[in-house]
Amino acid sequence: MSEIKGVDVSIMGRDFTVSCTEEERPGLINAVNFLDKKMRDIRDSGKVVGVERIAIMTALNLAYELLNSKSGEVDVGDIKRRIVSMQDQIDQAFSSK
């Protein structure tokens, strides 16, 4: 088994150190790049402001896509409606604090 080392990564301009083995490193880098792109896409849409909200929306989108890909059912229009609904709920939750 390989030694676990810290790998420095950047997501939306923020630096993180993540522990992984040398064998896991390419997969980690791919995941970081994928996540960074998804978060930047949401940020660039202009509908979500703040890194925390962008991260939550990205997590919700990815979780929804993952769960639906397992069942084989993907309806893009439904995904968009759900995302808008989740975004509204998050905005309401943050504004009530």
Secondary structure by P-SEA (a helix, b strand, c coil): cbbbbbbbbbcccbbbbbbbcccaaaaaaaaaaaaaaaaaaaaaccccccaaaaaaaaaaaaaaaaaaaaaccccaaaaaaaaaaaaaaaaaaaaac
